[in-house]
Amino acid sequence: MTDVLKPYPDAAASAEIVARTQCWVERAVIGLNLCPFAKSVFVKKQVRYALSAASTADELLAELEHELTHLADTAPNELDTTLLIHPLAMTDFLDFHFFLSEVDALIRNLGFEGVFQIASLHPQYEFSGSEPDDIANFTNRSPYPTLHLLRESSIDRAVAAFPDAEAIFERNIETMERLGHDGWKKLWLG
């Protein structure tokens, strides 16, 4: 765990939240190969799990600014990506979805457009036009609301090394459809 502006107050709960997120990264993101670029940074320990007790949009934006600045100030070989986990803020998916426009504005205002991008992850994630229980939504369902801070340069290198990168989205949906809800539940047993 690393420093954040608003630390989570309960150490045991903090450890559990980070452990659940790491388990999700290992079993779903890497294990199902939902992101073929994740394994490398995970193995190299270049992922920061920043857990915040932010509970309002303003607090979360302050945390995001802090994390973007930290990422910008740290060499990519030391820290390539950050998962900003915020279990107390933006717990409703619609609020989270609309909050993402504020996230984009912050990136522009900080001069980080083209430097960083944010992937949105949420326990209630829902693609536009899908039903809430559609298994495809689970490609972006994390244990807690999470903003994934990604370096554009890392994405560019990964896409260049991965032929057919534009097919990842469709392949992920096919993976989830083969897995189904029962298979998804079995991932978390044990």
GROMACS elastic network, one bead per residue, 0.5 to 0.9 nm:
[ bonds ]
;  ai    aj funct       b0    kb
    1    14     6  0.86381   500
    1    15     6  0.83131   500
    1    18     6  0.78792   500
    1    48     6  0.76433   500
    1    49     6  0.61761   500
    1    50     6  0.63945   500
    1    51     6  0.73875   500
    2    48     6  0.74323   500
    2    49     6  0.71352   500
    2    50     6  0.59152   500
    2    51     6  0.78665   500
    3     6     6  0.85186   500
    3     7     6  0.72186   500
    3    50     6  0.72499   500
    3    51     6  0.84825   500
    4     7     6  0.56374   500
    4     8     6  0.87981   500
    4    50     6  0.65655   500
    4    51     6  0.70798   500
    4    52     6  0.62666   500
    4    53     6  0.88586   500
    4    63     6  0.68228   500
    4    66     6  0.76565   500
    4    67     6  0.78947   500
    5    52     6  0.73886   500
    5    53     6  0.86802   500
    5    54     6  0.84506   500
    5    59     6  0.86569   500
    5    62     6  0.78101   500
    5    63     6  0.60814   500
    5    66     6  0.75144   500
    6     9     6  0.86102   500
    6    51     6  0.85968   500
    6    52     6  0.55620   500
    6    53     6  0.53987   500
    6    54     6  0.59803   500
    6    59     6  0.80491   500
    6    63     6  0.76154   500
    7    10     6  0.88622   500
    7    14     6  0.89516   500
    7    51     6  0.69340   500
    7    52     6  0.53190   500
    7    53     6  0.55374   500
    7    54     6  0.80891   500
    8    11     6  0.72688   500
    8    13     6  0.81052   500
    8    14     6  0.62110   500
    8    51     6  0.66649   500
    8    52     6  0.56157   500
    8    54     6  0.82657   500
    9    13     6  0.83261   500
    9    14     6  0.77827   500
    9    53     6  0.72980   500
   10    13     6  0.53000   500
   10    14     6  0.60102   500
   10    15     6  0.86950   500
   11    15     6  0.62064   500
   11    16     6  0.86654   500
   12    15     6  0.52134   500
   12    16     6  0.63186   500
   12    17     6  0.87279   500
   13    16     6  0.50357   500
   13    17     6  0.60993   500
   13    18     6  0.86192   500
   14    17     6  0.51910   500
   14    18     6  0.62301   500
   14    19     6  0.84571   500
   14    51     6  0.72912   500
   15    18     6  0.53291   500
   15    19     6  0.59835   500
   15    20     6  0.85675   500
   16    19     6  0.50071   500
   16    20     6  0.60267   500
   16    21     6  0.85044   500
   17    20     6  0.52248   500
   17    21     6  0.62171   500
   17    22     6  0.86444   500
   17    51     6  0.80573   500
   17    85     6  0.84990   500
   17    87     6  0.84815   500
   17   143     6  0.82529   500
   17   144     6  0.80000   500
   18    21     6  0.50457   500
   18    22     6  0.60875   500
   18    23     6  0.85174   500
   18    49     6  0.68384   500
   18    50     6  0.84453   500
   18    51     6  0.72779   500
   18    85     6  0.82146   500
   19    22     6  0.50527   500
   19    23     6  0.60541   500
   19    24     6  0.85487   500
   20    23     6  0.50154   500
   20    24     6  0.61531   500
   20    25     6  0.86493   500
   20   143     6  0.68970   500
   20   144     6  0.89493   500
   21    24     6  0.50311   500
   21    25     6  0.62448   500
   21    26     6  0.86668   500
   21    49     6  0.83948   500
   21    85     6  0.84137   500
   21   142     6  0.72625   500
   21   143     6  0.62393   500
   21   144     6  0.76226   500
   22    25     6  0.50077   500
   22    26     6  0.61713   500
   22    27     6  0.85750   500
   22    49     6  0.83613   500
   23    26     6  0.50643   500
   23    27     6  0.59237   500
   23    28     6  0.80203   500
   23   188     6  0.86847   500
   24    27     6  0.52592   500
   24    28     6  0.53406   500
   24    29     6  0.67175   500
   24    30     6  0.85643   500
   24    31     6  0.89379   500
   24   142     6  0.69800   500
   24   143     6  0.72365   500
   24   188     6  0.85160   500
   25    28     6  0.56752   500
   25    30     6  0.60152   500
   25    31     6  0.78809   500
   25    38     6  0.83341   500
   25    42     6  0.86449   500
   25   142     6  0.85977   500
   26    29     6  0.61429   500
   26    30     6  0.51099   500
   26    31     6  0.57376   500
   26    32     6  0.87367   500
   26    39     6  0.83599   500
   26    42     6  0.85302   500
   27    30     6  0.60130   500
   27    32     6  0.67211   500
   27    33     6  0.89497   500
   27   187     6  0.68572   500
   27   188     6  0.81881   500
   28    31     6  0.50954   500
   28    32     6  0.50852   500
   28    33     6  0.72147   500
   28    34     6  0.69098   500
   28   139     6  0.82469   500
   28   184     6  0.86856   500
   28   187     6  0.77920   500
   29    32     6  0.58763   500
   29    33     6  0.56832   500
   29    35     6  0.57536   500
   29    36     6  0.82707   500
   29    38     6  0.72238   500
   29    39     6  0.85199   500
   29   139     6  0.81000   500
   30    34     6  0.63939   500
   30    35     6  0.65027   500
   30    36     6  0.71283   500
   30    37     6  0.85955   500
   30    38     6  0.62896   500
   30    39     6  0.58270   500
   30    42     6  0.88184   500
   31    34     6  0.78071   500
   31    39     6  0.89579   500
   32    35     6  0.82468   500
   32   172     6  0.83628   500
   32   175     6  0.74945   500
   32   176     6  0.86711   500
   33    36     6  0.53790   500
   33    37     6  0.86209   500
   33    38     6  0.82850   500
   33    39     6  0.84989   500
   33   172     6  0.79582   500
   33   175     6  0.88956   500
   34    37     6  0.89264   500
   34    38     6  0.85845   500
   34   139     6  0.68557   500
   34   168     6  0.75683   500
   34   169     6  0.83072   500
   34   171     6  0.82788   500
   34   172     6  0.56382   500
   34   175     6  0.82779   500
   35    38     6  0.55630   500
   35    39     6  0.80364   500
   35   168     6  0.76798   500
   35   172     6  0.84958   500
   36    39     6  0.68004   500
   36    40     6  0.86338   500
   36   158     6  0.85524   500
   36   162     6  0.81932   500
   36   168     6  0.83391   500
   37    40     6  0.63315   500
   37    41     6  0.75589   500
   37   155     6  0.81829   500
   37   158     6  0.61796   500
   37   159     6  0.84869   500
   37   162     6  0.85423   500
   38    41     6  0.57383   500
   38    42     6  0.60985   500
   38    43     6  0.86506   500
   39    42     6  0.50284   500
   39    43     6  0.59815   500
   39    44     6  0.84778   500
   40    43     6  0.53213   500
   40    44     6  0.61974   500
   40    45     6  0.86030   500
   40    46     6  0.86427   500
   41    44     6  0.50241   500
   41    45     6  0.60213   500
   41    46     6  0.50629   500
   41    47     6  0.63696   500
   41    77     6  0.89979   500
   41    79     6  0.84899   500
   41    80     6  0.68189   500
   41    81     6  0.78588   500
   42    45     6  0.50607   500
   42    46     6  0.61432   500
   42    47     6  0.60690   500
   43    46     6  0.77633   500
   44    47     6  0.82530   500
   44    77     6  0.86060   500
   44    78     6  0.86929   500
   45    48     6  0.81575   500
   45    78     6  0.81132   500
   45    79     6  0.78667   500
   45    80     6  0.89494   500
   46    76     6  0.78704   500
   46    77     6  0.70514   500
   46    78     6  0.57875   500
   46    80     6  0.51937   500
   46    81     6  0.65942   500
   46    82     6  0.84584   500
   47    78     6  0.88636   500
   47    79     6  0.61178   500
   47    80     6  0.62252   500
   47    81     6  0.51289   500
   47    82     6  0.55701   500
   47    83     6  0.73274   500
   48    79     6  0.69643   500
   48    80     6  0.81650   500
   48    81     6  0.63727   500
   48    83     6  0.60888   500
   48    84     6  0.81336   500
   49    81     6  0.89995   500
   49    82     6  0.60535   500
   49    83     6  0.50374   500
   49    84     6  0.63262   500
   49    85     6  0.71243   500
   50    67     6  0.80530   500
   50    82     6  0.69847   500
   50    83     6  0.60432   500
   50    85     6  0.60048   500
   50    86     6  0.85259   500
   51    54     6  0.89988   500
   51    83     6  0.81828   500
   51    84     6  0.60272   500
   51    86     6  0.61484   500
   51    87     6  0.82095   500
   52    55     6  0.85866   500
   52    60     6  0.79642   500
   52    63     6  0.74091   500
   52    84     6  0.72155   500
   52    85     6  0.61976   500
   52    86     6  0.51895   500
   52    87     6  0.76016   500
   52    88     6  0.81508   500
   52    89     6  0.89424   500
   53    59     6  0.87702   500
   53    60     6  0.86504   500
   53    85     6  0.87998   500
   53    86     6  0.63311   500
   53    87     6  0.71664   500
   53    88     6  0.61170   500
   53    89     6  0.77929   500
   54    57     6  0.79332   500
   54    58     6  0.84116   500
   54    59     6  0.51832   500
   54    60     6  0.53604   500
   54    61     6  0.89813   500
   54    62     6  0.88795   500
   54    63     6  0.75852   500
   54    86     6  0.64701   500
   54    87     6  0.81784   500
   54    88     6  0.62650   500
   54    89     6  0.59314   500
   55    58     6  0.85077   500
   55    59     6  0.65825   500
   55    60     6  0.70628   500
   55    86     6  0.78386   500
   55    87     6  0.81655   500
   55    90     6  0.76593   500
   56    59     6  0.52320   500
   56    60     6  0.61714   500
   56    61     6  0.86087   500
   56    88     6  0.80570   500
   56    89     6  0.55857   500
   56    90     6  0.75654   500
   57    60     6  0.50734   500
   57    61     6  0.60820   500
   57    62     6  0.86159   500
   57    89     6  0.68672   500
   57    90     6  0.73455   500
   57    99     6  0.74700   500
   57   102     6  0.89293   500
   58    61     6  0.50820   500
   58    62     6  0.62415   500
   58    63     6  0.86657   500
   59    62     6  0.51017   500
   59    63     6  0.62848   500
   59    64     6  0.86344   500
   59    89     6  0.85798   500
   60    64     6  0.60737   500
   60    65     6  0.85817   500
   60    86     6  0.76290   500
   60    89     6  0.70350   500
   60    90     6  0.88014   500
   61    65     6  0.61258   500
   61    66     6  0.85316   500
   61   102     6  0.79849   500
   61   103     6  0.71108   500
   61   106     6  0.76799   500
   62    65     6  0.51252   500
   62    66     6  0.61932   500
   62    67     6  0.86663   500
   63    67     6  0.61442   500
   63    68     6  0.85621   500
   63    84     6  0.81981   500
   64    67     6  0.50671   500
   64    68     6  0.60129   500
   64    69     6  0.84580   500
   64    84     6  0.74235   500
   64   103     6  0.80434   500
   64   106     6  0.85965   500
   64   147     6  0.82933   500
   64   149     6  0.88082   500
   65    68     6  0.51510   500
   65    69     6  0.60943   500
   65    70     6  0.84888   500
   65   106     6  0.74923   500
   65   107     6  0.81937   500
   65   110     6  0.80557   500
   66    69     6  0.52769   500
   66    70     6  0.61398   500
   66    71     6  0.86528   500
   67    71     6  0.60331   500
   67    72     6  0.84737   500
   67    82     6  0.75920   500
   67    84     6  0.77125   500
   67   149     6  0.82633   500
   68    71     6  0.50834   500
   68    72     6  0.60930   500
   68    73     6  0.85754   500
   68    82     6  0.86195   500
   68   107     6  0.83829   500
   68   110     6  0.89764   500
   68   112     6  0.83575   500
   68   116     6  0.79380   500
   68   149     6  0.73453   500
   69    72     6  0.50001   500
   69    73     6  0.60982   500
   69    74     6  0.86516   500
   69   110     6  0.88819   500
   70    73     6  0.51024   500
   70    74     6  0.62296   500
   71    74     6  0.52393   500
   71    75     6  0.78392   500
   71    76     6  0.80604   500
   71    79     6  0.69247   500
   71    80     6  0.75407   500
   71    81     6  0.73894   500
   71    82     6  0.75638   500
   71   149     6  0.84164   500
   71   151     6  0.84904   500
   72    75     6  0.76922   500
   72    76     6  0.86209   500
   72   112     6  0.88186   500
   72   115     6  0.86133   500
   72   116     6  0.88005   500
   72   151     6  0.88026   500
   74    77     6  0.84847   500
   74    78     6  0.67845   500
   74    79     6  0.62826   500
   74    80     6  0.84451   500
   75    78     6  0.53603   500
   75    79     6  0.62168   500
   75    80     6  0.77134   500
   76    81     6  0.81587   500
   76   151     6  0.83790   500
   76   154     6  0.84070   500
   77    80     6  0.64486   500
   79    82     6  0.78154   500
   80   149     6  0.89385   500
   80   150     6  0.73433   500
   80   151     6  0.68525   500
   80   154     6  0.75613   500
   81   148     6  0.73544   500
   81   149     6  0.57026   500
   81   150     6  0.52252   500
   81   151     6  0.67380   500
   81   154     6  0.89677   500
   82   147     6  0.81486   500
   82   148     6  0.58431   500
   82   149     6  0.50736   500
   82   150     6  0.70040   500
   83   146     6  0.63822   500
   83   147     6  0.59060   500
   83   149     6  0.62946   500
   83   150     6  0.89385   500
   84   145     6  0.85378   500
   84   146     6  0.54560   500
   84   147     6  0.50762   500
   84   148     6  0.62062   500
   84   149     6  0.74972   500
   85   144     6  0.65716   500
   85   145     6  0.61000   500
   85   147     6  0.65925   500
   85   148     6  0.84624   500
   86    89     6  0.56677   500
   86    90     6  0.77476   500
   86    91     6  0.84525   500
   86   144     6  0.68474   500
   86   145     6  0.56157   500
   86   146     6  0.59412   500
   86   147     6  0.80783   500
   87    90     6  0.77630   500
   87    91     6  0.67289   500
   87   143     6  0.88592   500
   87   144     6  0.53437   500
   87   145     6  0.56774   500
   87   146     6  0.78447   500
   88    91     6  0.64429   500
   88   144     6  0.88914   500
   88   145     6  0.83331   500
   89    92     6  0.84590   500
   89    96     6  0.83772   500
   89   145     6  0.76465   500
   90    93     6  0.68622   500
   90    94     6  0.83700   500
   90    95     6  0.57765   500
   90    97     6  0.86329   500
   90    99     6  0.78685   500
   90   145     6  0.68932   500
   91    94     6  0.88288   500
   91    95     6  0.75620   500
   91    96     6  0.70142   500
   91   122     6  0.80738   500
   91   123     6  0.84049   500
   91   124     6  0.85512   500
   91   144     6  0.80295   500
   91   145     6  0.64023   500
   92    95     6  0.54212   500
   92    96     6  0.62509   500
   92    97     6  0.86811   500
   92   122     6  0.89232   500
   92   124     6  0.76349   500
   92   145     6  0.89213   500
   93    97     6  0.59179   500
   93    98     6  0.85977   500
   93   122     6  0.69414   500
   93   123     6  0.80122   500
   93   124     6  0.57625   500
   93   125     6  0.63754   500
   93   126     6  0.79231   500
   93   145     6  0.84796   500
   94    98     6  0.62293   500
   94    99     6  0.83957   500
   95    98     6  0.53244   500
   95    99     6  0.60016   500
   95   100     6  0.88336   500
   96   100     6  0.65029   500
   96   120     6  0.86341   500
   96   122     6  0.81536   500
   96   145     6  0.80707   500
   97   100     6  0.55188   500
   97   101     6  0.79415   500
   97   120     6  0.83085   500
   97   125     6  0.87801   500
   98   101     6  0.60026   500
   98   102     6  0.77458   500
   99   102     6  0.53037   500
   99   103     6  0.65571   500
   99   104     6  0.89703   500
  100   104     6  0.62423   500
  100   105     6  0.85773   500
  100   118     6  0.87309   500
  100   120     6  0.79235   500
  101   104     6  0.50776   500
  101   105     6  0.62244   500
  101   106     6  0.86438   500
  102   106     6  0.61296   500
  102   107     6  0.86744   500
  103   106     6  0.51202   500
  103   107     6  0.63602   500
  103   108     6  0.87906   500
  103   118     6  0.80137   500
  104   107     6  0.51757   500
  104   108     6  0.63744   500
  104   109     6  0.86777   500
  104   113     6  0.83508   500
  104   117     6  0.82867   500
  104   118     6  0.81267   500
  105   108     6  0.51089   500
  105   109     6  0.60524   500
  105   110     6  0.85641   500
  106   110     6  0.60519   500
  106   111     6  0.85551   500
  106   112     6  0.85124   500
  107   110     6  0.52694   500
  107   111     6  0.63369   500
  107   112     6  0.50951   500
  107   113     6  0.57078   500
  107   115     6  0.88593   500
  107   116     6  0.75631   500
  107   117     6  0.79868   500
  108   111     6  0.51556   500
  108   112     6  0.58483   500
  108   113     6  0.51463   500
  108   114     6  0.89260   500
  109   112     6  0.75888   500
  109   113     6  0.84110   500
  110   113     6  0.79627   500
  111   114     6  0.85426   500
  111   115     6  0.82553   500
  112   116     6  0.58687   500
  112   117     6  0.84068   500
  113   116     6  0.62672   500
  113   117     6  0.75189   500
  114   117     6  0.74194   500
  114   151     6  0.86766   500
  114   152     6  0.63091   500
  114   153     6  0.86675   500
  115   150     6  0.85341   500
  115   151     6  0.59997   500
  115   152     6  0.52121   500
  115   153     6  0.71126   500
  116   149     6  0.67007   500
  116   150     6  0.54794   500
  116   152     6  0.51697   500
  116   153     6  0.82642   500
  117   148     6  0.81940   500
  117   149     6  0.60701   500
  117   150     6  0.53361   500
  117   151     6  0.65735   500
  117   152     6  0.64550   500
  118   147     6  0.62578   500
  118   148     6  0.53631   500
  118   150     6  0.60658   500
  118   151     6  0.89031   500
  119   140     6  0.88645   500
  119   146     6  0.84975   500
  119   147     6  0.60827   500
  119   149     6  0.66866   500
  119   150     6  0.74839   500
  120   125     6  0.85056   500
  120   140     6  0.73224   500
  120   145     6  0.81147   500
  120   146     6  0.64623   500
  120   147     6  0.52517   500
  120   148     6  0.63426   500
  121   124     6  0.86569   500
  121   125     6  0.66806   500
  121   139     6  0.88614   500
  121   140     6  0.51155   500
  121   141     6  0.56625   500
  121   142     6  0.55708   500
  121   143     6  0.86992   500
  121   144     6  0.78313   500
  121   145     6  0.59498   500
  121   146     6  0.51126   500
  121   147     6  0.62724   500
  121   148     6  0.73481   500
  122   126     6  0.86924   500
  122   140     6  0.65932   500
  122   142     6  0.51239   500
  122   143     6  0.70568   500
  122   144     6  0.58820   500
  122   146     6  0.60979   500
  122   147     6  0.85654   500
  123   138     6  0.82846   500
  123   140     6  0.79625   500
  123   142     6  0.50249   500
  123   143     6  0.54252   500
  123   144     6  0.56832   500
  123   145     6  0.63191   500
  123   146     6  0.89392   500
  124   132     6  0.76854   500
  124   137     6  0.82009   500
  124   138     6  0.85633   500
  124   140     6  0.88016   500
  124   141     6  0.64144   500
  124   142     6  0.83682   500
  124   145     6  0.85787   500
  125   132     6  0.80618   500
  125   137     6  0.59109   500
  125   138     6  0.71972   500
  125   139     6  0.86560   500
  125   140     6  0.60845   500
  125   141     6  0.54345   500
  125   142     6  0.82575   500
  126   129     6  0.82692   500
  126   130     6  0.65270   500
  126   131     6  0.73815   500
  126   132     6  0.60569   500
  126   133     6  0.85579   500
  126   134     6  0.81465   500
  126   136     6  0.85241   500
  126   137     6  0.52406   500
  126   138     6  0.82558   500
  126   140     6  0.81547   500
  126   141     6  0.84485   500
  127   130     6  0.55450   500
  127   131     6  0.82191   500
  127   132     6  0.85761   500
  127   134     6  0.89798   500
  127   136     6  0.80762   500
  127   137     6  0.60630   500
  127   140     6  0.89083   500
  128   131     6  0.86573   500
  130   133     6  0.82866   500
  130   134     6  0.64009   500
  130   136     6  0.84400   500
  130   137     6  0.78306   500
  131   134     6  0.52781   500
  131   137     6  0.85923   500
  132   135     6  0.85695   500
  132   137     6  0.75698   500
  133   136     6  0.85654   500
  133   137     6  0.75537   500
  133   138     6  0.87968   500
  133   181     6  0.89259   500
  134   137     6  0.58024   500
  134   138     6  0.77980   500
  135   138     6  0.55251   500
  135   139     6  0.79462   500
  135   173     6  0.78545   500
  135   176     6  0.60526   500
  135   177     6  0.63446   500
  135   179     6  0.87092   500
  135   180     6  0.64275   500
  135   181     6  0.65407   500
  135   184     6  0.88009   500
  136   139     6  0.59342   500
  136   140     6  0.83600   500
  136   172     6  0.77570   500
  136   173     6  0.50640   500
  136   174     6  0.80764   500
  136   175     6  0.87350   500
  136   176     6  0.59215   500
  136   177     6  0.68859   500
  137   140     6  0.59893   500
  137   141     6  0.66047   500
  137   173     6  0.83187   500
  137   176     6  0.87612   500
  138   142     6  0.79645   500
  138   173     6  0.87631   500
  138   176     6  0.73433   500
  138   184     6  0.85378   500
  139   142     6  0.84983   500
  139   169     6  0.87518   500
  139   172     6  0.66810   500
  139   173     6  0.71845   500
  139   176     6  0.72144   500
  141   144     6  0.82269   500
  141   145     6  0.85605   500
  142   145     6  0.67532   500
  142   146     6  0.71842   500
  143   146     6  0.84914   500
  150   153     6  0.86770   500
  150   154     6  0.74597   500
  150   155     6  0.73818   500
  151   154     6  0.52837   500
  151   155     6  0.64494   500
  151   156     6  0.87592   500
  152   155     6  0.50236   500
  152   156     6  0.61238   500
  152   157     6  0.86873   500
  153   156     6  0.50452   500
  153   157     6  0.62657   500
  153   158     6  0.86069   500
  154   157     6  0.51555   500
  154   158     6  0.60913   500
  154   159     6  0.85137   500
  155   158     6  0.50774   500
  155   159     6  0.59922   500
  155   160     6  0.84630   500
  156   159     6  0.52154   500
  156   160     6  0.61225   500
  156   161     6  0.86475   500
  157   160     6  0.51345   500
  157   161     6  0.62494   500
  157   162     6  0.86318   500
  158   161     6  0.51095   500
  158   162     6  0.60407   500
  158   165     6  0.86527   500
  159   163     6  0.71022   500
  159   164     6  0.81817   500
  159   165     6  0.57300   500
  159   166     6  0.86050   500
  160   163     6  0.69755   500
  160   165     6  0.82585   500
  161   165     6  0.88798   500
  162   165     6  0.57695   500
  163   166     6  0.85511   500
  164   167     6  0.55799   500
  164   168     6  0.74885   500
  165   168     6  0.55498   500
  165   169     6  0.85244   500
  166   169     6  0.69474   500
  166   170     6  0.83406   500
  167   170     6  0.54685   500
  167   171     6  0.60877   500
  167   172     6  0.85792   500
  168   171     6  0.50364   500
  168   172     6  0.59841   500
  168   173     6  0.86670   500
  169   172     6  0.51897   500
  169   173     6  0.64643   500
  169   174     6  0.88230   500
  170   173     6  0.51836   500
  170   174     6  0.63231   500
  170   175     6  0.86700   500
  171   174     6  0.50485   500
  171   175     6  0.61454   500
  171   176     6  0.86816   500
  172   176     6  0.62117   500
  172   177     6  0.85754   500
  173   176     6  0.50964   500
  173   177     6  0.60995   500
  173   178     6  0.86169   500
  174   177     6  0.50437   500
  174   178     6  0.61846   500
  174   179     6  0.85286   500
  175   178     6  0.52407   500
  175   179     6  0.61522   500
  175   180     6  0.85802   500
  176   180     6  0.58655   500
  176   181     6  0.82793   500
  176   183     6  0.86829   500
  176   184     6  0.79648   500
  177   180     6  0.51255   500
  177   181     6  0.83935   500
  178   183     6  0.83921   500
  179   182     6  0.72863   500
  179   184     6  0.63061   500
  180   183     6  0.53186   500
  180   184     6  0.62210   500
  180   185     6  0.87648   500
  181   184     6  0.50122   500
  181   185     6  0.62291   500
  181   186     6  0.86829   500
  182   185     6  0.51473   500
  182   186     6  0.62732   500
  182   187     6  0.88742   500
  183   186     6  0.50312   500
  183   187     6  0.64806   500
  184   187     6  0.53417   500
  184   188     6  0.74102   500
  185   188     6  0.57222   500
  185   189     6  0.71247   500
  186   189     6  0.52963   500
  186   190     6  0.87134   500
  187   190     6  0.83999   500
